[in-house]
Amino acid sequence: MLRFLVRRTLGALVILLIVSMVTYALFFAIPADPARLYCGKTCTPENLALIRHDMGFDHAWPVQYWNWLTTIFTGGTFNGVHCGAPCFGYSFDKKELVGGILADRFPTTLSLTVGSAVVFLIVGIGTGMLAAHKQGKPADKIASSFSLLASSMQIYVAGPLALWALCYSTDLLELPTYVPITKDPVGWASGLLVPWIVLSLIWTANYTRMTRSSMVEQLSEDYVRTARAKGMSGTSVFMRYAWRGAMGTIVTVFGIDLGVLLGGAIITETTFSLHGLGELAIHSFNDSDLSLLVGVTMVAATLIVFFNIIVDAAYALIDPRIRLA
């Protein structure tokens, strides 16, 4: 296991390096001049040249990328502001260090992602197991019909409907807002409850169908029939053998879905007016803020890689047939 984690960590560093390099290359492929935008309409050629020098845009993009990469480990000074290592640069548009901006927005996106994932995993897997256990019975048909209906919904449709039904019309729940969990745990949960409900409703449908089909498949395996022939109770067979065999597929798909969930933060945060990394990515792109855009991309890529390493390790623990070394 240790060798696997070391190998995956080294591979993750290579992936992050490639992601940052590609982000830099794509940014300079866009016909936009951040220095000119920052300089304003009454910009003179002398001021424009000075601003380009201050922003580091007077070098070729590979040189700029190398400077950004080395600054992460050595730190730097921008507009008289010292940035200690690890330093992700300076946002000339917001006149703040990128690290501080990311630290301010990151908890919102992490809370939104992890909270909704916990909800839809518990509800989706539980409903799928119930449907598989009651295969062919009314509970199975109801769960299957619900998953089919919910899976066709989209966040930009379900979100406004949920806001209207739960917040504006009835005042049953608070409008979505983010409160740090360290300051007010109850306010943190209540402020994100509506997004969690909407996201879990959409994603629960997928996990209900996937859990049911995996469980039904496992229940028809030879080793399950053998366990039943030896006299084990149906509940013991269901929980000890079928459930564990079905979890491998679910865990693998969950690692992929976490990346999709993070990528969808742009739509989710816009729908619920939450100020997280998704909203920040849109603003940094529109403002041609290279340092901030690369910082957001790297945080998202790091989370996706980290989650996938954890998922792969969990898969090995669930299924002993998997040999990682």
VEXLOTI-717291 format. One record per residue (C-alpha): residue number from 1; residue in one letter; x, y, z negated. Coordinates in Angstrom, 1 decimal, always signed. Layout:
N
SITE,seq,type,X,Y,Z
SITE,NUM,A,X,Y,Z
...
! end
This chain:
325
SITE,seq,type,X,Y,Z
SITE,1,M,+0.0,+0.0,+0.0
SITE,2,L,+2.8,+2.4,-0.9
SITE,3,R,+4.5,+1.8,+2.5
SITE,4,F,+1.2,+2.4,+4.2
SITE,5,L,+0.7,+5.7,+2.4
SITE,6,V,+4.2,+6.9,+3.2
SITE,7,R,+3.8,+5.9,+6.9
SITE,8,R,+0.5,+7.6,+7.2
SITE,9,T,+1.7,+10.8,+5.4
SITE,10,L,+4.7,+11.1,+7.9
SITE,11,G,+2.3,+10.5,+10.8
SITE,12,A,+0.0,+13.2,+9.3
SITE,13,L,+2.8,+15.7,+9.2
SITE,14,V,+3.5,+15.1,+12.9
SITE,15,I,-0.2,+15.5,+13.8
SITE,16,L,-0.3,+18.8,+11.9
SITE,17,L,+2.8,+20.0,+13.7
SITE,18,I,+1.2,+19.2,+17.0
SITE,19,V,-2.1,+20.9,+16.0
SITE,20,S,-0.4,+24.1,+15.0
SITE,21,M,+1.7,+24.2,+18.2
SITE,22,V,-1.3,+23.6,+20.4
SITE,23,T,-3.3,+26.3,+18.6
SITE,24,Y,-0.5,+28.8,+19.2
SITE,25,A,-0.3,+27.8,+22.9
SITE,26,L,-4.1,+28.1,+23.4
SITE,27,F,-4.2,+31.5,+21.7
SITE,28,F,-1.7,+33.0,+24.1
SITE,29,A,-3.6,+31.4,+27.1
SITE,30,I,-6.5,+33.8,+26.2
SITE,31,P,-6.2,+37.2,+28.0
SITE,32,A,-6.3,+39.3,+24.8
SITE,33,D,-3.8,+41.7,+23.2
SITE,34,P,-4.2,+41.8,+19.4
SITE,35,A,-1.7,+44.6,+19.2
SITE,36,R,-3.8,+46.8,+21.5
SITE,37,L,-7.0,+46.0,+19.6
SITE,38,Y,-5.3,+46.9,+16.3
SITE,39,C,-3.8,+50.1,+17.8
SITE,40,G,-7.2,+51.6,+18.8
SITE,41,K,-8.5,+53.6,+21.8
SITE,42,T,-6.1,+56.5,+21.4
SITE,43,C,-3.0,+54.3,+21.3
SITE,44,T,+0.2,+55.6,+22.9
SITE,45,P,+2.8,+53.3,+24.5
SITE,46,E,+5.2,+54.1,+21.7
SITE,47,N,+2.7,+53.1,+19.0
SITE,48,L,+1.7,+50.0,+20.9
SITE,49,A,+5.4,+48.9,+21.1
SITE,50,L,+5.9,+49.6,+17.4
SITE,51,I,+2.8,+47.6,+16.5
SITE,52,R,+3.8,+44.7,+18.7
SITE,53,H,+7.2,+44.6,+17.0
SITE,54,D,+5.6,+44.7,+13.5
SITE,55,M,+3.2,+41.9,+14.4
SITE,56,G,+5.9,+39.9,+16.1
SITE,57,F,+4.3,+39.9,+19.5
SITE,58,D,+7.4,+41.3,+21.2
SITE,59,H,+8.8,+37.7,+21.4
SITE,60,A,+7.8,+34.7,+23.5
SITE,61,W,+5.2,+32.5,+21.9
SITE,62,P,+7.6,+29.6,+21.1
SITE,63,V,+9.8,+32.1,+19.2
SITE,64,Q,+6.7,+33.4,+17.3
SITE,65,Y,+5.7,+29.9,+16.5
SITE,66,W,+9.1,+29.0,+15.1
SITE,67,N,+9.1,+32.2,+13.0
SITE,68,W,+5.6,+31.3,+11.7
SITE,69,L,+6.8,+27.7,+10.9
SITE,70,T,+9.9,+28.8,+9.1
SITE,71,T,+8.0,+31.4,+7.1
SITE,72,I,+5.8,+28.7,+5.6
SITE,73,F,+8.9,+27.4,+3.7
SITE,74,T,+11.0,+30.6,+3.3
SITE,75,G,+8.3,+33.2,+2.8
SITE,76,G,+8.4,+36.7,+4.3
SITE,77,T,+7.5,+40.4,+4.0
SITE,78,F,+4.6,+41.9,+6.1
SITE,79,N,+3.7,+45.6,+6.0
SITE,80,G,+5.7,+45.9,+2.8
SITE,81,V,+3.8,+43.0,+1.2
SITE,82,H,+5.9,+40.1,+0.1
SITE,83,C,+4.6,+36.6,+0.8
SITE,84,G,+6.2,+33.8,-1.2
SITE,85,A,+6.5,+30.2,+0.1
SITE,86,P,+4.3,+28.6,+1.2
SITE,87,C,+3.4,+31.6,+3.3
SITE,88,F,+0.9,+31.4,+6.2
SITE,89,G,+1.4,+34.9,+7.5
SITE,90,Y,-0.4,+38.2,+7.3
SITE,91,S,-3.7,+39.2,+8.7
SITE,92,F,-3.2,+42.7,+10.3
SITE,93,D,-6.9,+42.9,+10.9
SITE,94,K,-7.9,+42.4,+7.3
SITE,95,K,-4.6,+43.8,+5.9
SITE,96,E,-4.3,+40.8,+3.5
SITE,97,L,-2.1,+37.7,+3.2
SITE,98,V,-3.6,+34.7,+5.0
SITE,99,G,-3.1,+32.5,+2.0
SITE,100,G,-5.2,+34.7,-0.2
SITE,101,I,-8.1,+34.8,+2.4
SITE,102,L,-8.0,+31.0,+2.8
SITE,103,A,-8.0,+30.5,-0.9
SITE,104,D,-11.1,+32.7,-1.3
SITE,105,R,-13.1,+31.0,+1.5
SITE,106,F,-11.9,+27.4,+1.1
SITE,107,P,-14.0,+26.5,-2.0
SITE,108,T,-17.2,+27.4,-0.2
SITE,109,T,-16.6,+25.0,+2.7
SITE,110,L,-15.2,+22.2,+0.4
SITE,111,S,-18.3,+22.4,-1.9
SITE,112,L,-20.6,+22.4,+1.1
SITE,113,T,-18.9,+19.4,+2.7
SITE,114,V,-18.2,+17.2,-0.3
SITE,115,G,-21.6,+18.0,-2.0
SITE,116,S,-23.6,+17.1,+1.1
SITE,117,A,-21.5,+14.0,+1.7
SITE,118,V,-22.1,+12.7,-1.8
SITE,119,V,-25.8,+13.2,-1.4
SITE,120,F,-26.2,+11.6,+2.0
SITE,121,L,-24.0,+8.6,+1.1
SITE,122,I,-25.9,+7.8,-2.0
SITE,123,V,-29.4,+8.2,-0.4
SITE,124,G,-28.4,+6.8,+3.0
SITE,125,I,-26.7,+3.7,+1.7
SITE,126,G,-29.3,+3.1,-0.9
SITE,127,T,-32.2,+3.4,+1.6
SITE,128,G,-30.4,+1.2,+4.1
SITE,129,M,-29.8,-1.5,+1.5
SITE,130,L,-33.5,-1.4,+0.5
SITE,131,A,-34.5,-1.7,+4.1
SITE,132,A,-32.2,-4.7,+4.7
SITE,133,H,-33.4,-6.4,+1.5
SITE,134,K,-37.0,-5.9,+2.5
SITE,135,Q,-36.5,-6.7,+6.1
SITE,136,G,-39.7,-6.8,+8.1
SITE,137,K,-41.8,-5.5,+5.2
SITE,138,P,-43.4,-2.0,+4.9
SITE,139,A,-40.4,-0.5,+3.0
SITE,140,D,-38.2,-1.5,+6.0
SITE,141,K,-40.6,+0.0,+8.5
SITE,142,I,-40.9,+3.3,+6.6
SITE,143,A,-37.2,+3.6,+6.2
SITE,144,S,-36.6,+2.9,+9.9
SITE,145,S,-39.2,+5.4,+11.0
SITE,146,F,-37.8,+8.1,+8.7
SITE,147,S,-34.3,+7.6,+9.9
SITE,148,L,-35.5,+7.8,+13.6
SITE,149,L,-37.3,+11.1,+12.9
SITE,150,A,-34.6,+12.7,+10.8
SITE,151,S,-31.7,+11.7,+13.2
SITE,152,S,-33.4,+13.8,+15.9
SITE,153,M,-33.2,+17.0,+13.8
SITE,154,Q,-30.5,+19.6,+14.3
SITE,155,I,-29.1,+21.9,+11.6
SITE,156,Y,-30.0,+25.1,+13.5
SITE,157,V,-33.7,+24.0,+13.5
SITE,158,A,-33.9,+22.2,+10.1
SITE,159,G,-32.0,+25.0,+8.3
SITE,160,P,-34.4,+27.9,+9.1
SITE,161,L,-37.4,+25.7,+8.5
SITE,162,A,-36.0,+24.6,+5.1
SITE,163,L,-35.3,+28.3,+4.2
SITE,164,W,-38.8,+29.3,+5.1
SITE,165,A,-40.5,+26.4,+3.2
SITE,166,L,-38.3,+26.2,+0.1
SITE,167,C,-37.2,+29.8,-0.4
SITE,168,Y,-39.1,+32.5,+1.4
SITE,169,S,-42.7,+31.1,+1.2
SITE,170,T,-42.7,+29.2,-2.1
SITE,171,D,-39.6,+30.4,-4.0
SITE,172,L,-39.1,+26.9,-5.1
SITE,173,L,-35.3,+27.1,-4.7
SITE,174,E,-32.8,+29.9,-4.6
SITE,175,L,-31.5,+31.4,-1.4
SITE,176,P,-28.1,+29.7,-0.5
SITE,177,T,-25.2,+31.4,-2.1
SITE,178,Y,-21.8,+30.3,-3.4
SITE,179,V,-20.9,+30.7,-7.1
SITE,180,P,-17.6,+29.2,-8.2
SITE,181,I,-18.1,+26.0,-10.1
SITE,182,T,-15.7,+27.1,-12.8
SITE,183,K,-17.8,+30.1,-13.6
SITE,184,D,-21.3,+28.6,-13.5
SITE,185,P,-21.7,+24.9,-12.6
SITE,186,V,-25.5,+25.2,-12.6
SITE,187,G,-25.5,+28.3,-10.3
SITE,188,W,-22.9,+26.5,-8.1
SITE,189,A,-25.3,+23.5,-7.6
SITE,190,S,-28.5,+25.5,-7.3
SITE,191,G,-26.9,+27.9,-4.8
SITE,192,L,-25.9,+25.1,-2.5
SITE,193,L,-28.9,+22.9,-3.0
SITE,194,V,-30.8,+23.9,+0.2
SITE,195,P,-27.8,+23.3,+2.5
SITE,196,W,-27.2,+20.0,+0.8
SITE,197,I,-30.8,+18.9,+1.3
SITE,198,V,-30.8,+19.9,+5.0
SITE,199,L,-27.4,+18.3,+5.7
SITE,200,S,-28.2,+15.1,+3.7
SITE,201,L,-31.6,+14.8,+5.5
SITE,202,I,-29.9,+14.8,+8.9
SITE,203,W,-26.9,+12.6,+7.9
SITE,204,T,-28.9,+10.2,+5.7
SITE,205,A,-30.8,+8.9,+8.7
SITE,206,N,-27.6,+7.7,+10.4
SITE,207,Y,-26.3,+6.0,+7.3
SITE,208,T,-29.7,+4.4,+6.6
SITE,209,R,-29.7,+2.8,+10.1
SITE,210,M,-26.0,+1.8,+10.0
SITE,211,T,-26.3,+0.3,+6.5
SITE,212,R,-29.4,-1.7,+7.4
SITE,213,S,-27.9,-3.1,+10.6
SITE,214,S,-24.6,-4.0,+8.9
SITE,215,M,-26.4,-5.6,+6.0
SITE,216,V,-28.7,-7.6,+8.2
SITE,217,E,-25.7,-8.8,+10.2
SITE,218,Q,-23.8,-9.8,+7.1
SITE,219,L,-26.8,-11.7,+5.7
SITE,220,S,-26.7,-14.0,+8.8
SITE,221,E,-23.0,-14.8,+8.4
SITE,222,D,-21.9,-18.4,+7.5
SITE,223,Y,-20.2,-17.5,+4.2
SITE,224,V,-23.5,-15.9,+3.0
SITE,225,R,-25.5,-18.9,+3.9
SITE,226,T,-22.9,-21.1,+2.2
SITE,227,A,-23.2,-19.0,-1.0
SITE,228,R,-27.0,-19.4,-0.9
SITE,229,A,-26.6,-23.2,-0.4
SITE,230,K,-24.4,-23.4,-3.5
SITE,231,G,-27.3,-22.0,-5.5
SITE,232,M,-26.5,-18.4,-6.0
SITE,233,S,-29.4,-16.1,-6.4
SITE,234,G,-30.5,-13.8,-3.6
SITE,235,T,-29.6,-10.7,-5.5
SITE,236,S,-26.1,-12.0,-6.3
SITE,237,V,-25.5,-12.9,-2.7
SITE,238,F,-26.8,-9.6,-1.5
SITE,239,M,-24.7,-7.4,-3.8
SITE,240,R,-21.5,-9.6,-4.1
SITE,241,Y,-21.1,-10.7,-0.5
SITE,242,A,-23.3,-8.9,+2.0
SITE,243,W,-22.9,-5.4,+0.5
SITE,244,R,-19.1,-5.6,+0.4
SITE,245,G,-18.9,-6.9,+3.9
SITE,246,A,-21.1,-4.1,+5.2
SITE,247,M,-19.1,-1.4,+3.5
SITE,248,G,-16.1,-1.7,+5.9
SITE,249,T,-18.0,-0.3,+8.8
SITE,250,I,-19.6,+2.4,+6.7
SITE,251,V,-16.3,+3.6,+5.3
SITE,252,T,-14.7,+3.7,+8.7
SITE,253,V,-17.5,+5.8,+10.2
SITE,254,F,-17.6,+8.0,+7.1
SITE,255,G,-14.0,+9.0,+7.8
SITE,256,I,-14.9,+10.2,+11.3
SITE,257,D,-18.1,+11.9,+10.1
SITE,258,L,-16.2,+14.0,+7.5
SITE,259,G,-14.3,+15.6,+10.4
SITE,260,V,-17.5,+16.2,+12.2
SITE,261,L,-19.0,+17.7,+9.1
SITE,262,L,-16.1,+20.1,+8.7
SITE,263,G,-16.2,+21.0,+12.3
SITE,264,G,-19.9,+21.7,+12.0
SITE,265,A,-19.2,+24.2,+9.1
SITE,266,I,-19.3,+27.0,+11.7
SITE,267,I,-23.0,+26.3,+12.4
SITE,268,T,-23.9,+25.4,+8.8
SITE,269,E,-22.4,+28.5,+7.3
SITE,270,T,-23.9,+30.8,+9.9
SITE,271,T,-27.3,+29.2,+9.4
SITE,272,F,-27.2,+29.7,+5.6
SITE,273,S,-25.2,+32.9,+5.5
SITE,274,L,-22.4,+31.3,+3.6
SITE,275,H,-18.9,+32.8,+3.7
SITE,276,G,-16.6,+29.9,+4.2
SITE,277,L,-13.9,+28.7,+6.6
SITE,278,G,-16.4,+28.2,+9.5
SITE,279,E,-17.5,+31.8,+9.4
SITE,280,L,-13.9,+32.9,+9.0
SITE,281,A,-12.9,+30.9,+12.1
SITE,282,I,-15.4,+32.8,+14.2
SITE,283,H,-14.3,+36.2,+13.0
SITE,284,S,-10.6,+35.4,+13.4
SITE,285,F,-11.2,+34.3,+17.0
SITE,286,N,-13.3,+37.3,+17.9
SITE,287,D,-10.8,+39.6,+16.3
SITE,288,S,-7.8,+37.8,+18.0
SITE,289,D,-6.3,+37.4,+14.5
SITE,290,L,-3.6,+34.7,+15.3
SITE,291,S,-2.3,+34.1,+11.8
SITE,292,L,-5.7,+33.7,+10.3
SITE,293,L,-6.9,+31.5,+13.1
SITE,294,V,-3.9,+29.2,+12.8
SITE,295,G,-4.4,+29.2,+9.0
SITE,296,V,-8.0,+28.1,+9.3
SITE,297,T,-7.2,+25.5,+11.8
SITE,298,M,-4.4,+24.0,+9.7
SITE,299,V,-6.6,+23.8,+6.6
SITE,300,A,-9.3,+22.0,+8.5
SITE,301,A,-6.8,+19.7,+10.2
SITE,302,T,-5.2,+18.9,+6.8
SITE,303,L,-8.5,+18.0,+5.2
SITE,304,I,-9.4,+15.7,+8.1
SITE,305,V,-6.1,+13.9,+8.0
SITE,306,F,-6.2,+13.6,+4.2
SITE,307,F,-9.7,+12.3,+4.2
SITE,308,N,-8.8,+9.7,+6.8
SITE,309,I,-5.9,+8.5,+4.8
SITE,310,I,-8.1,+8.0,+1.8
SITE,311,V,-10.7,+6.2,+3.9
SITE,312,D,-8.1,+3.8,+5.3
SITE,313,A,-6.8,+3.0,+1.8
SITE,314,A,-10.4,+2.5,+0.6
SITE,315,Y,-11.1,+0.2,+3.5
SITE,316,A,-8.2,-2.1,+2.5
SITE,317,L,-9.5,-2.3,-1.1
SITE,318,I,-13.0,-3.2,+0.1
SITE,319,D,-11.9,-5.8,+2.6
SITE,320,P,-8.9,-7.9,+1.4
SITE,321,R,-8.5,-9.4,+4.9
SITE,322,I,-7.1,-6.1,+6.1
SITE,323,R,-3.3,-6.1,+5.9
SITE,324,L,-1.8,-2.6,+6.0
SITE,325,A,+1.8,-3.4,+5.6
! end
